[in-house]
Amino acid sequence: MAFGKLLMVIGVVLAVVGLAVSYAPWLISWFGRLPGDIRIEGEQRFVFIPITSMLVVSIILTLIVNLFLRK
């Protein structure tokens, strides 16, 4: 039963993110542009390491999981 609820929550979250990307791209335009994200550009190479962005996403996901899955 708990696994089914988790799958439903993941589905709803993916749908909301999909709608945000499609209809409101300015809501996630911050991703990859925070201080601490590493971008190295050369003539034929491009390296992108989103350290700070991944920390923010991790904190947000941790808060969401703790709010919904706390017993």
Rosetta blueprint (number, residue, H / E / L):
1 M L
2 A H
3 F H
4 G H
5 K H
6 L H
7 L H
8 M H
9 V H
10 I H
11 G H
12 V H
13 V H
14 L H
15 A H
16 V H
17 V H
18 G H
19 L H
20 A H
21 V H
22 S H
23 Y H
24 A L
25 P H
26 W H
27 L H
28 I H
29 S L
30 W L
31 F L
32 G L
33 R L
34 L L
35 P L
36 G L
37 D L
38 I E
39 R E
40 I E
41 E E
42 G L
43 E L
44 Q L
45 R L
46 F E
47 V E
48 F E
49 I E
50 P L
51 I H
52 T H
53 S H
54 M H
55 L H
56 V H
57 V H
58 S H
59 I H
60 I H
61 L H
62 T H
63 L H
64 I H
65 V H
66 N H
67 L H
68 F H
69 L L
70 R L
71 K L
